[in-house]
Amino acid sequence: MKQGSLPHTRRPGHKRIEREQRTVQVMISMYCEGHHPRPAAETAAATAEPRLCPDCVALLRYAQQRVERCPFGQDKPTCARCRVHCYRPDMREKVRAVMRYSGPRMTFRHPYLALQHVLDARRDSKHRSAQ
């Protein structure tokens, strides 16, 4: 994998997990773009694949690993509504910063992913109230 390129983790047949991983990837990419600008020469030579700084690559790998290993599997709630917090406290704060920055921007830049995330959160709350 190229330095700074995005890792892709797949679990065949688990669309919810794949979508959540894609959402995290997009949000971290938006955050990195907004907080860790690249030099002009690197921007001019950029490919269609987003490039991340080393810190954001590490955060993305960690977040995708957490989603991949979620004990709830395909039935996982959104992380904000989960009763099991599997992120280390330092990484949890970093992900919160990413969410605070990228969340409002998702509506305009990635409306489908934003809508799916809202629907997933609503499904989680309906499922909990039914139990």
C-alpha positions in Angstrom: 0.0 0.0 0.0 1.3 3.5 -0.9 2.1 5.8 2.0 -1.0 7.8 2.9 -3.4 5.8 0.7 -6.6 4.6 2.2 -6.8 1.0 3.5 -9.8 -1.0 2.4 -11.2 -3.6 4.7 -14.0 -5.8 3.4 -16.1 -8.5 4.9 -18.0 -10.0 2.0 -21.8 -10.0 2.4 -21.9 -7.5 5.3 -23.2 -4.4 3.6 -23.8 -2.5 6.9 -20.2 -3.1 8.0 -18.9 -2.1 4.6 -21.0 1.1 4.6 -20.0 2.0 8.1 -16.3 1.5 7.1 -16.8 3.6 4.0 -18.5 6.4 6.1 -15.6 6.4 8.5 -13.2 6.6 5.6 -15.0 9.5 4.0 -15.3 11.4 7.3 -11.6 11.0 8.2 -10.6 12.0 4.6 -12.7 15.2 4.9 -11.2 15.9 8.3 -7.7 15.4 7.1 -8.3 17.6 4.0 -9.6 20.4 6.2 -7.1 20.1 9.0 -3.9 18.8 7.5 -3.5 20.5 4.1 -1.0 19.1 1.7 1.7 21.2 0.0 0.6 22.8 -3.4 3.0 20.5 -5.4 1.5 17.4 -3.9 -2.1 18.7 -4.5 -1.3 19.3 -8.1 -0.1 15.8 -8.6 -3.0 14.2 -6.6 -4.8 11.3 -8.0 -8.5 10.5 -7.7 -7.7 8.5 -4.5 -7.7 10.7 -1.4 -4.4 10.8 0.4 -4.1 11.0 4.2 -1.4 12.2 6.5 0.2 9.4 8.6 -1.8 10.3 11.7 -5.1 10.1 9.8 -4.1 6.8 8.1 -3.4 5.4 11.6 -6.8 6.6 12.9 -8.6 5.2 9.8 -6.9 1.8 10.2 -7.8 1.7 13.9 -11.4 2.8 13.3 -11.9 0.2 10.5 -10.4 -2.5 12.7 -12.8 -1.6 15.5 -15.8 -1.7 13.1 -14.5 -5.0 11.7 -14.2 -6.6 15.1 -17.4 -5.3 16.6 -18.9 -8.0 18.8 -22.4 -7.1 17.5 -21.5 -7.9 13.9 -24.1 -7.1 11.3 -26.5 -6.0 14.0 -24.1 -3.4 15.4 -25.6 -0.1 16.5 -24.0 3.2 15.5 -21.0 3.8 17.8 -22.6 6.7 19.5 -25.5 4.5 20.6 -23.4 1.5 21.5 -23.3 0.3 25.1 -19.8 -1.3 24.5 -17.1 1.3 23.9 -14.3 -0.5 22.2 -12.2 2.5 21.3 -9.2 3.5 23.5 -9.9 6.9 25.1 -7.3 8.8 23.1 -8.6 7.3 19.8 -12.2 7.9 20.8 -11.5 11.6 21.3 -9.8 11.8 17.9 -12.8 10.1 16.2 -15.2 12.5 18.0 -13.2 15.5 16.6 -13.5 13.9 13.2 -17.3 13.4 13.6 -17.8 17.0 14.9 -16.0 18.4 11.9 -17.2 16.0 9.1 -20.7 15.2 10.3 -22.3 18.5 9.2 -20.4 18.5 5.9 -21.5 14.9 5.1 -25.0 16.2 4.2 -23.6 18.2 1.3 -20.6 16.2 0.2 -21.9 12.7 0.7 -25.7 12.9 1.2 -26.4 9.1 0.6 -23.9 8.0 3.3 -25.2 10.7 5.7 -28.8 9.6 5.1 -27.9 5.9 5.6 -26.1 6.8 8.9 -29.2 8.6 10.2 -31.4 5.7 9.2 -29.1 3.2 10.9 -29.2 5.3 14.1 -33.0 5.4 13.9 -33.2 1.6 13.4 -30.9 1.2 16.4 -33.2 3.2 18.7 -36.4 1.5 17.4 -34.7 -1.9 18.0 -33.8 -1.0 21.5 -37.2 0.3 22.4 -38.7 -2.9 21.2 -36.6 -5.0 23.5 
